């Protein structure tokens, strides 16, 4: 594409860089802006009590007047889970393939409706905000994943979305390598590409390999088969259905999130379920075990998931038998390894046969490995390259691959969320930084859980606290009531009367001294806090938070 | 060995089963008992504030009169780190190889001294508690690791300790397979064997492979080289020294734990350090970067470690330069993956070249994989088999290997900590269960951190708390002062005056109603707790712990 040399485009990743999750990118040109993806992520272990984390969208609010559309690459929560928070601020049409929009529709609350969904297909270009936009098919662990090509005045910007190259895909739809080649020949100004597995050598296995493993396991299984997988992995579910039908078994689906996905995918025809294949638990109870397959969630050891309840024997309906076979068809996400390992141990302890990644080939990744990344870099040969979707480590390795593919170092941008990269055919540079921190969702509140509160939580988790309350006379400074002491997370108060008595005595002494010094209540509180903290450190080697409460009468 | 058919031996694992860490086993016969290993482990993420975890030793205290000795297999903390707590209760001689005792000596506090250390060698049998005891050489990620063979009246009991079969060991000392064969031919009543990598196929790589990788990295490195490793991995350290000397570089050792290990190992001759190879940071500052190697700790991303400080640019002396090369020569222990990944990202961000496991062969495990386990099972062909040192999952896979090696299912015991297995030439069975939970060390206190306090900590971390204090008249029930409110981990109190005012108003209302009802203060507290909790849930969708404190005057 011949471009006007003076035109520029500004790319602002607001999430997904330096992290896995909450993907979101803003593309701006002239007086227009579009948003690619709006995801959330689950909190790390160092964010106690937080439900989910979304990108900071204050920048989007500030350019609200020029935002024309949100484009979705695919229907995973780290790409669509933050939609509702964006729609609360910016009412614009949402573009995506049929299944992606179906899944987005499923997660949006009534409060942001009606929503202007606009379905796209892979075989037709779209006009959005005055430019041509193509959705190009890629493979991923969900059907209908798309790369998005924007034909901007400054040149073509191509975002791969999450991708792998599956040469033996379940639905027969390979990633559209031809179109990638065509885009490359036209000349791509800037490529943004998924970096998740940039430090994995070789090629990612085909989804269809997993089906072969399932067949072997089904062949050997004597009793029921439990299959845990991600609820959105529709190709995986399709393979489960196919192999279940092939071996003459019936299927129970246990878990709302899978039922919901199946409903959407089946309604849109992305799912071929033979009639009467799925049955109720009541029907299953009347069948021989070797005719039953139970599909459930919980591949990450999530405490409330079906698999965890089954493993801990707390499931309301299902108990593991010695003849059962369990397949955990997913990898642990970093940080979840211990949880998953516990689930495997618990299931083995109950007598089940367990198949999981480190022993069997029951999962393949949905993301390209380094050789596939090189294929895309070779097809596109972009002028500028921005690795996206990954921790810094993964972006770094993807950048390394790009250098090896002859993209000059100065044309590769390893960015952070909030970096604004301005590009033209002549030059590219990071021009500024916009707010792009993490916004925490805890209960009903969006974002008002600050770092201070999170620090308090960590401190409380480590050391607990002790509250010391008493009433004193405003006039005389005499203690009129108390001290009373409550403590949590420090010592077991019913068995620690010695420590409590010591603290009470010390506090009364402190008040006596303070009375004669005639300083303020604030001083009194500070002295109590310091002295009691020191005392507890000395006697217990622990540092609970000490909170004096003085009531004046 | 011909054995008396009536004799029995009782084996009680007190730690290391169903977990990785705090290994400890009690072996009893007639009126004798010996303890094999006494380790600790670091707490899981769900034990906030806990420093370390040791086995429950109340059972050992109950058989105190017959405990004759503690035998140590090797000098790792998960085998010797709990020694001090055992010695506080039971003063007995400690047997081990020279290096193992040297490392044990290093960690014992003055309070348990003097300690009766008794050095053993691999080439001489020992008489302990009236029986013959042999220490048999195995390979592991520390030199001088031993399997322990006890010639008991009931038969031979063999404990492998932590082992792998290294055919190309750094110190030239292969695991003593001949002696294993000899023991097998004599007839082993019971084998206890390390299960850590039971679900890993094939063979574990030789330690010497890592040295070859180091050579390649040294050859390519243009600036300083940082090498992070476990402080006790003396063979690894030896290889670092050798390759550093070979490439004409000098070495700084950064980190007390490595300095301590080097001191012990060098003092005992387990370490060959060329003269003037190690230098001070001041000397290094005057040398060209390509002559400097810095050995440090922190392979697990521990917050206070050298490597973490270097990666976060908070180290007092060391700053990363773009020409630096960093080698993280260890695998993340399950649960630490995210921490390690962050360290790698931070180092790459500072411009360093980073080598770590998932990309390069810079580490091998110290534990046997499944084929090596089969070799040991084949050499020993024990009558009974107890897989040890592993989570249930790993014990289960080790048991599976044993079944495949023709040990009958009924002669294999997958046990839990505290199970007592009584064995004789005629039969074996679990006869009873003794206390064997985890004992938490937090500050100065051993064990008095109960489950209740830990639950409190988790609750506080998730939701925070709110204390509501006020003084009332004993006579009239009038509020005389307050309510005053403190809160932590819930909302940022300075910015939440609306919520605070709501709570205060509600509490005053509640007291007014309560006054007329004439019920107890306990009732009043309960009502406040319930009503304020409901109110906060409704307005904030969060559930802080609400703690009323009522002072009567």
Interface residues (C-beta under 8 A of the other chain):
Chain A: X18 X44 X45 X48 X49 X199 X200 X334 X335 X337 X338 X341 X342 X344 X345 X346 X348 X349 X354 X358 X359 X391 X392 X393 X396 X397 X442 X443 X444 X445 X448 X450 X452 X453 X456 X457 X458 X459 X460 X461 X462 X463 X464 X465 X467 X469 X470 X471 X480 X481 X482 X484 X486 X488 X489 X490 X491 X492 X495 X539 X540 X541 X542 X545 X547 X549 X551 X552 X553
Chain B: X18 X44 X45 X48 X49 X199 X200 X334 X335 X337 X338 X341 X342 X344 X345 X346 X348 X349 X354 X358 X359 X391 X392 X393 X396 X397 X442 X443 X444 X445 X448 X450 X452 X453 X456 X457 X458 X459 X460 X461 X462 X463 X464 X465 X467 X469 X470 X471 X480 X481 X482 X484 X486 X488 X489 X490 X491 X492 X495 X539 X540 X541 X542 X545 X547 X549 X551 X552 X553
